[in-house]
Amino acid sequence: MKPYKNKINRIRSFALGLIFFGFIIMYGAIFFRENAILVTIFMTLGLLSILASTGVYLWIGLLSTKAVQVVCPNCGKHTKVLGRVDMCMYCKEPLTLDPSLEGQEFDQSLNRKR
């Protein structure tokens, strides 16, 4: 079985990865201290990566406000459902708001419109 993550957490993890990637690129400029053009390129790419991360965080924050908040039947904690199927943020329980999908095997492809 494939390990699934809650959609909101998955996107937040991607944004955090962009920040670390940006810092790594910026630190890569240390190896080219003698060449100002390469240092500028590395620093600019790192800055763009961090700005992209800021945009992703803004987007997921706005998307998170539109998500439906439900109580997980397994752990009893409040979690947000984004799309037709999603996972609980805490216990990884498959959740759906669509009655026609209840009882089906959890699959991310169920979120696609048919």
Secondary structure, DSSP 8 states (H G I E B T S, - for coil): ------HHHHHHHHHHHHHHHHHHHHHHGGGGTT-HHHHHHHHHHHHHHHHHHHHHHHHHHHHHHHSEEEE-TTT--EEEE-SSEEE-TTT--EEES-GGGTTS---GGGGS--
